[in-house]
Amino acid sequence: GTALLFMKSQHDLNARGAYLHMMADAGVSLGVVLAGGLIMMTGWSVVDPLVSLVIVVVILWSTWGLLKDSVNLAMDGAPTGVDVPALEQALVGLPGVRAVHDLHVWGLSTTETALTAHLVHDRADTAALICEAQAVAKRYAIGHTTLQLETEPLPDCPGC
């Protein structure tokens, strides 16, 4: 029953972890009851380690995605739901944007995503450009954007 409380919050890494933990607890309990019943009926004590191995495999299989997502978040990787190349193309597709560079997308938390980027543009209405770029970011579920506007690509400056 407790696991069902977390079922709808699968987009949050913490809630997904709690859900998997509760489901594993329920599965282990069920496995123990079934193994105990089978041992009582048949006397086959080998059922206990076999059921234990099945439980371990099921837990490892079901938590592999959680482990990958957790490591990705810890390493400041782009969340799996964000198509970074498509996001870059959408930003380049904005009117007046000639190039995008230093684009970085990472998870701030299990539910919040951030973006930083440099936009090379030739527009006079920079406030509108920032609004349009933020709207693009929102389409990719990115809530925090930091944009640097450039009229020319900045040269690499050693010592900066």
N, C-alpha and C positions, 0 to 999 in steps of 0.2 A: 503494500500500500504506500509506503513512504517513497519508493522509487517512482510511483505514478505521479507524485507531486512535482517531481523534477522533469518529467517527460517532455513538457512543452517548452522548456528552457534550454534546448540543445544548442542554441547559438552561443550561449555563454559557456566558456571552457570550464569554469568552476562548477556550474550546475550540471554540465555533462559528466564531469568527474564524480560528483555526488550521485547522479543517476546510475552510472556504471557501478559504483561501489555498492549501492543498495541492491541493484540487480544481481551482482555477484554474491552478495550475502544471501539473497533469496535462492539463487541457484545452488549455492553450497548447501544450504539447509535442505533443499529438495533432494540433492544428490545423496546426502547423508541418510535421509529417511528412506529413499529408494534402495540404497546399498544395504542398509540395515535390514530392511524387509526381505531383500533377496537372500542375504546371508542367513537370516532366520529360517526361510523356506527351504533353501537348498543346502546350506552348510558350506557353501563355497566362500571361503574367507578371501580368496583372490579378488573378489568383487570390489572390496574396499580400496586397494591401491589402484585398480583400473578406473573406478569412478573418480578417484582423486586426480588421476592423470587427465581424464576427460575434462574435469572442472578447470584444471590449470590451463589446458589448451584453449578452452572457451574464453577464459579470462584474458589470456595473452592476446588472442585474436581480437576480442572486443575492445581492448584498451590500446591497441597499437596506434590508432588514429589520434587518440587523446595524447599519447606520448609524443607523436610527431608534431601536433599542434602546439603542445607545451614547449617543446624545444624550439620550435620556430618563433614563438612569442618571446622566449628568453633570449634568443639570438637577434631580436629586432628584425625578423624577416617579414616580408609582406604577407598579410593574412591570405589564406588560401582562396578566399572568395573575391579577391581583388585581381583583376586581369590588368597587370601593370602596362604591358605593351598597348592594349586597347585604350587604357586611360591616357597614355602618352599621345596616342594618335588623336584622341578626342580633344586634348589640349592644343595640339598642333593645328587641329581643324578649326579652332576659334578664329573669327575674323581678325586679321592683322597680326596673328602670331606666326612668326617665321621659323622659330625653333624652340625646343624645350631641352634643357639639360639639367644635370644634377637633380634628377627626379628621384625622390626617395619616399617609399611608403612603408610604414611599420605600425604594429599594434601598440597603442598606449596601454591598453588593458585587454581583458578578454572580450570587451564589447566596443571599444573605441579605437578608431584608426586615425593616423596622422599622415600628412603629406607635406613635403617641401619640394619646391621646384623653382627653377629660373626660367622665365618666359622672355624670349627675345621677340620684340614686337615693334610695330610702327604706328600705333594708335595714339591719338591725343587724349581720348577718354579713358584714362587708366583706371578710374574707379569702376567704370562699367566693365572693363576687362577683368578686374579682380572679381567682381560679382559673377560674371559669366564663368570664370575658371572655378570659383567655389561651387557654382551650380553643377558643373561637370563632376567635381569631386563628390558632391552629395549623391549623384547618380551611382557612384561606386561605393556608397556607404562610408564615405570619409567625412568625419565631422570636424577635423582640425586641420586647417591648411595654412601654410606659410609660403607666400609667393614673393619672389624677387623679380621685379620687372627690369628688363634691360633693353635699351634701344639698339645696342650693338653687343655682340658676345664679349664679355670681359676677358682680357688676356690673362693667362696664368701669371700671377704676380708672386715671385718667390719672396718669402719673408712676410707675406700678408697674414 
